[in-house]
Amino acid sequence: MTTSRARSFGSAAAAYAEHRPGYPTEAVDWALEPLAGRPDLQLLDLAAGTGKLTEALAPRGAVTAVEPDPAMLAELRARFPEVDAREGSAQAIPLPDSSVDAVLVGQAWHWFDPERAYAELARVLRPGGVLAALWNGDDARVEWVRGFHEAGRWRSTVVRAPDEVPELPAHPAFCTGPDEYAMFANPVPTTVDGLVATLRTHSWALTSDPTEREAAFARVRAYLAARPETSGAEFVLPLVTDVLRALRR
């Protein structure tokens, strides 16, 4: 992943906060399941963006949100002034050693340098702590969903092949395995305009040539207008949330 794409979101921070989906309660509960019974959970939302995952974590413990992009961080602070929000990255987490019970990463693990990130994650996590990476993506098992991506002709980082089972890379500080993956439905009511507004916050759109980008959106609009599932005023976009979990040894 290129640095320019990884750092493109700040230019659309307000739109990101408005249009990107949140995370299902069931997905966050599953991510934190190994910590059941631990009192006073200390939770780190790493690469927190505008706080989509922060919002889901706040009722579950004390949350620290860390984000490298100043514009995204400013949006998070404006929306969640009660949260301890700090500038930092996966390679330089501004927290002491063994200070958190869980690190959760929403929509960002694919931007990390895994080896450097793992060293920092191992440093800040307590023994038995949880690392969880979550992604919202369009459900590619649905034919019309695959169709609108094909119509747009872009390369998306948040839609995996229907038969692909994601996994975190192995690291000696963490226990991973086939039981540490789960997928949850996350349907989102939207409209054609709403879907295009969401697509505009994706890195491919933020870094594309404007003419090519608008041509892609025109193709998507034409495709959706011709489909019975999406030709009405409002429809449901079938998202899924993938969750990968690892435990600190």
Secondary structure, DSSP 8 states (H G I E B T S, - for coil): --HHHHT-GGGGHHHHHHHS----HHHHHHHHGGGTT-SS-EEEEET-TTSHHHHHHGGGSEEEEEES-HHHHHHHHHH-TTSEEEE-BTTB--S-TT-EEEEEEES-GGGS-HHHHHHHHHHHEEEEEEEEEEEEEE-TTSHHHHHHHHHHT---SS---TT--------TTEE--GGGEEEEE--EEE-HHHHHHHHTTSHHHHTS-HHHHHHHHHHHHHHHHH-TTTSSS-EEE-EEEEEEEEEE-
